[in-house]
Amino acid sequence: GEIDLQILSKIRARYPGVTINNDVVEPSADQISKYKERVAQASNLENIKFTWHKETAYEYESRMNAEKKTKKWDFIHMIQMLYYVKDVPATIRYFHSLLGSQAKLLIILVSGKSGWETLWKKHGSSFPLQDLCTYVSSADLPRMLDAAGLKYQLHELPSHMDITSCFIEGDKDGELLLDFLTETLDFAKTAPPELKHQIMEELRKPGCSEIRDGKVFFNNNLSVIVIEP
Protein backbone atom coordinates (compact mmCIF):
# COMPACT_ATOMS: atom_id res chain seq x y z
CA GLY A 1 0.00 0.00 0.00
CA GLU A 2 2.96 2.36 0.27
CA ILE A 3 3.09 3.13 -3.46
CA ASP A 4 -0.71 3.02 -3.75
CA LEU A 5 -1.08 5.78 -1.16
CA GLN A 6 1.49 7.91 -3.00
CA ILE A 7 -0.49 7.46 -6.21
CA LEU A 8 -3.75 8.30 -4.44
CA SER A 9 -2.27 11.46 -2.91
CA LYS A 10 -1.28 12.66 -6.41
CA ILE A 11 -4.79 11.98 -7.72
CA ARG A 12 -6.38 13.76 -4.73
CA ALA A 13 -4.18 16.81 -5.33
CA ARG A 14 -5.18 16.85 -9.00
CA TYR A 15 -8.90 16.39 -8.30
CA PRO A 16 -9.60 17.96 -4.88
CA GLY A 17 -12.92 17.06 -3.30
CA VAL A 18 -13.72 14.30 -5.81
CA THR A 19 -14.70 10.91 -4.39
CA ILE A 20 -12.18 8.23 -5.38
CA ASN A 21 -13.18 4.56 -5.45
CA ASN A 22 -10.08 2.44 -4.88
CA ASP A 23 -10.42 -1.33 -5.31
CA VAL A 24 -7.53 -3.46 -4.09
CA VAL A 25 -7.06 -6.95 -5.57
CA GLU A 26 -4.53 -8.86 -3.43
CA PRO A 27 -4.47 -12.60 -2.58
CA SER A 28 -2.25 -12.23 0.51
CA ALA A 29 -4.12 -11.58 3.77
CA ASP A 30 -0.85 -10.34 5.29
CA GLN A 31 -0.34 -7.73 2.53
CA ILE A 32 -3.95 -6.53 2.82
CA SER A 33 -3.51 -6.21 6.58
CA LYS A 34 -0.35 -4.12 6.12
CA TYR A 35 -2.11 -1.91 3.56
CA LYS A 36 -5.07 -1.40 5.95
CA GLU A 37 -2.63 -0.41 8.73
CA ARG A 38 -1.14 2.26 6.46
CA VAL A 39 -4.60 3.55 5.61
CA ALA A 40 -5.52 3.71 9.32
CA GLN A 41 -2.40 5.77 10.07
CA ALA A 42 -2.71 8.09 7.06
CA SER A 43 -4.51 11.42 7.01
CA ASN A 44 -6.47 13.13 4.24
CA LEU A 45 -8.13 9.97 2.95
CA GLU A 46 -11.70 11.05 3.67
CA ASN A 47 -12.66 11.20 -0.03
CA ILE A 48 -11.27 7.75 -0.79
CA LYS A 49 -13.42 4.62 -0.53
CA PHE A 50 -11.38 1.43 -0.16
CA THR A 51 -12.75 -1.94 -1.23
CA TRP A 52 -10.63 -5.00 -0.48
CA HIS A 53 -10.70 -8.17 -2.58
CA LYS A 54 -8.64 -11.01 -1.12
CA GLU A 55 -8.17 -12.82 -4.41
CA THR A 56 -5.82 -13.14 -7.35
CA ALA A 57 -6.31 -11.16 -10.55
CA TYR A 58 -7.63 -14.33 -12.19
CA GLU A 59 -10.09 -14.98 -9.34
CA TYR A 60 -11.28 -11.38 -9.57
CA GLU A 61 -11.80 -11.73 -13.33
CA SER A 62 -13.65 -15.05 -12.91
CA ARG A 63 -15.93 -13.64 -10.21
CA MET A 64 -16.73 -10.49 -12.20
CA ASN A 65 -17.54 -12.58 -15.28
CA ALA A 66 -19.72 -14.93 -13.23
CA GLU A 67 -21.58 -11.95 -11.75
CA LYS A 68 -21.76 -10.39 -15.24
CA LYS A 69 -20.17 -7.18 -13.92
CA THR A 70 -18.25 -4.87 -16.26
CA LYS A 71 -17.27 -1.93 -14.09
CA LYS A 72 -15.09 0.64 -15.90
CA TRP A 73 -12.07 2.28 -14.26
CA ASP A 74 -10.13 5.52 -14.83
CA PHE A 75 -6.78 4.10 -13.71
CA ILE A 76 -5.53 0.56 -13.16
CA HIS A 77 -2.01 -0.26 -12.06
CA MET A 78 -0.04 -3.50 -11.98
CA ILE A 79 3.22 -2.75 -10.18
CA GLN A 80 5.59 -5.72 -9.92
CA MET A 81 2.69 -8.19 -10.15
CA LEU A 82 2.75 -9.78 -13.62
CA TYR A 83 5.31 -12.35 -12.42
CA TYR A 84 2.53 -13.96 -10.37
CA VAL A 85 -0.12 -14.58 -13.03
CA LYS A 86 -0.35 -17.75 -15.11
CA ASP A 87 -1.35 -16.06 -18.40
CA VAL A 88 0.24 -12.62 -18.78
CA PRO A 89 -1.34 -11.62 -22.15
CA ALA A 90 -4.83 -12.70 -21.01
CA THR A 91 -4.49 -10.77 -17.75
CA ILE A 92 -3.44 -7.60 -19.58
CA ARG A 93 -6.26 -7.98 -22.12
CA TYR A 94 -8.90 -8.41 -19.40
CA PHE A 95 -7.88 -5.40 -17.32
CA HIS A 96 -7.42 -3.32 -20.45
CA SER A 97 -11.06 -4.10 -21.28
CA LEU A 98 -12.07 -2.39 -18.00
CA LEU A 99 -10.56 0.99 -18.96
CA GLY A 100 -12.82 4.00 -19.46
CA SER A 101 -12.44 6.23 -22.53
CA GLN A 102 -9.76 8.51 -20.99
CA ALA A 103 -8.22 5.89 -18.72
CA LYS A 104 -4.73 4.42 -18.40
CA LEU A 105 -3.33 1.02 -17.46
CA LEU A 106 0.09 1.31 -15.79
CA ILE A 107 2.45 -1.67 -15.67
CA ILE A 108 5.82 -1.60 -13.90
CA LEU A 109 8.16 -4.58 -14.00
CA VAL A 110 11.85 -5.32 -14.40
CA SER A 111 13.49 -4.02 -17.54
CA GLY A 112 14.65 -6.28 -20.34
CA LYS A 113 17.94 -4.37 -20.03
CA SER A 114 18.35 -5.17 -16.32
CA GLY A 115 20.48 -7.64 -14.44
CA TRP A 116 17.31 -9.60 -13.73
CA GLU A 117 16.98 -10.38 -17.45
CA THR A 118 20.55 -11.71 -17.62
CA LEU A 119 20.30 -13.69 -14.37
CA TRP A 120 16.91 -15.26 -15.02
CA LYS A 121 17.32 -15.99 -18.71
CA LYS A 122 20.58 -17.84 -17.99
CA HIS A 123 19.79 -19.53 -14.68
CA GLY A 124 16.06 -19.22 -13.97
CA SER A 125 15.39 -22.82 -15.02
CA SER A 126 17.72 -23.96 -12.20
CA PHE A 127 15.77 -22.15 -9.48
CA PRO A 128 13.21 -24.37 -7.68
CA LEU A 129 10.31 -21.92 -8.04
CA GLN A 130 7.49 -24.44 -7.44
CA ASP A 131 5.08 -22.26 -9.45
CA LEU A 132 5.81 -19.25 -7.24
CA CYS A 133 6.32 -16.96 -10.19
CA THR A 134 6.92 -16.68 -13.92
CA TYR A 135 9.86 -14.68 -15.16
CA VAL A 136 8.64 -11.86 -17.36
CA SER A 137 10.36 -8.57 -18.19
CA SER A 138 9.68 -5.56 -20.38
CA ALA A 139 11.47 -7.42 -23.20
CA ASP A 140 8.47 -9.77 -23.40
CA LEU A 141 5.72 -7.14 -23.37
CA PRO A 142 5.89 -5.38 -26.79
CA ARG A 143 5.23 -8.69 -28.56
CA MET A 144 2.20 -9.36 -26.33
CA LEU A 145 0.86 -5.81 -26.59
CA ASP A 146 1.37 -5.62 -30.35
CA ALA A 147 -0.39 -8.97 -30.80
CA ALA A 148 -3.35 -7.60 -28.82
CA GLY A 149 -3.36 -4.40 -30.89
CA LEU A 150 -2.81 -2.18 -27.85
CA LYS A 151 -1.36 1.35 -27.89
CA TYR A 152 1.33 1.96 -25.29
CA GLN A 153 4.32 4.05 -24.20
CA LEU A 154 7.48 2.51 -22.76
CA HIS A 155 9.74 4.32 -20.27
CA GLU A 156 12.87 3.19 -18.41
CA LEU A 157 13.42 3.79 -14.68
CA PRO A 158 17.14 3.52 -13.82
CA SER A 159 17.77 1.70 -10.54
CA HIS A 160 20.73 0.06 -8.85
CA MET A 161 20.89 -2.16 -5.78
CA ASP A 162 23.97 -2.62 -3.61
CA ILE A 163 24.49 -6.40 -3.37
CA THR A 164 28.05 -6.31 -1.97
CA SER A 165 26.90 -8.19 1.15
CA CYS A 166 25.98 -11.22 -1.02
CA PHE A 167 29.70 -11.90 -1.40
CA ILE A 168 30.44 -11.88 2.34
CA GLU A 169 30.20 -15.46 3.58
CA GLY A 170 27.63 -15.79 6.39
CA ASP A 171 26.35 -12.20 6.08
CA LYS A 172 22.63 -12.30 7.01
CA ASP A 173 21.60 -9.40 4.75
CA GLY A 174 23.60 -10.90 1.90
CA GLU A 175 21.84 -14.25 2.30
CA LEU A 176 18.42 -12.55 2.27
CA LEU A 177 19.40 -10.63 -0.88
CA LEU A 178 20.40 -13.91 -2.55
CA ASP A 179 17.01 -15.37 -1.58
CA PHE A 180 15.37 -12.35 -3.22
CA LEU A 181 17.46 -12.50 -6.40
CA THR A 182 16.82 -16.23 -6.88
CA GLU A 183 13.28 -16.43 -5.40
CA THR A 184 14.66 -19.32 -3.33
CA LEU A 185 14.46 -19.59 0.46
CA ASP A 186 17.89 -20.13 2.08
CA PHE A 187 19.58 -20.24 -1.33
CA ALA A 188 23.06 -19.77 0.13
CA LYS A 189 22.59 -22.83 2.38
CA THR A 190 20.55 -25.14 0.13
CA ALA A 191 21.68 -24.52 -3.47
CA PRO A 192 23.96 -27.12 -5.10
CA PRO A 193 27.55 -25.82 -4.79
CA GLU A 194 28.03 -25.60 -8.57
CA LEU A 195 24.84 -23.56 -9.04
CA LYS A 196 25.78 -21.26 -6.18
CA HIS A 197 29.22 -20.76 -7.71
CA GLN A 198 27.70 -19.95 -11.12
CA ILE A 199 25.26 -17.43 -9.61
CA MET A 200 27.95 -15.66 -7.59
CA GLU A 201 30.12 -15.43 -10.72
CA GLU A 202 27.19 -14.17 -12.82
CA LEU A 203 26.23 -11.50 -10.30
CA ARG A 204 29.68 -9.89 -10.63
CA LYS A 205 29.62 -9.73 -14.43
CA PRO A 206 28.74 -6.57 -16.42
CA GLY A 207 25.51 -8.18 -17.66
CA CYS A 208 24.19 -8.12 -14.09
CA SER A 209 26.14 -5.55 -12.12
CA GLU A 210 28.82 -2.90 -12.12
CA ILE A 211 31.63 -2.59 -9.60
CA ARG A 212 32.26 0.88 -8.18
CA ASP A 213 34.60 1.76 -5.29
CA GLY A 214 34.89 -1.91 -4.39
CA LYS A 215 31.11 -2.35 -4.15
CA VAL A 216 28.87 -4.45 -6.40
CA PHE A 217 25.75 -2.66 -7.71
CA PHE A 218 23.12 -4.87 -9.34
CA ASN A 219 21.34 -3.39 -12.36
CA ASN A 220 17.79 -3.19 -11.00
CA ASN A 221 16.35 -1.10 -13.88
CA LEU A 222 12.57 -1.09 -14.20
CA SER A 223 10.31 -0.42 -17.15
CA VAL A 224 7.10 1.59 -17.04
CA ILE A 225 4.48 0.70 -19.64
CA VAL A 226 1.49 3.04 -20.00
CA ILE A 227 -1.32 1.47 -22.01
CA GLU A 228 -4.09 3.53 -23.62
CA PRO A 229 -7.79 2.49 -23.76
Buried (B, 14 or more C-beta within 10 A) or exposed (E): BEEBBEBBBEBBEEEEEEEBEBEBBBBEEEEBEBBBEEBEEEEEBEBBEBEBBEBBBBEBBEEBEEEEEEEEBBBBBBBEBBBBBEEBBBBBBBBBEBBEEEBBBBBBBBBBBBBBBBBBBBBBEBBEBEEEBBBBBBBBBBEBBEEBEBEBEBEBEEBBBBBBBBBEEEBEEBBBBBBEBBBBEEBBEEBEEEBBEBBBEBBBBEBBBBEEEEEBBBBBBBBBBBBEB
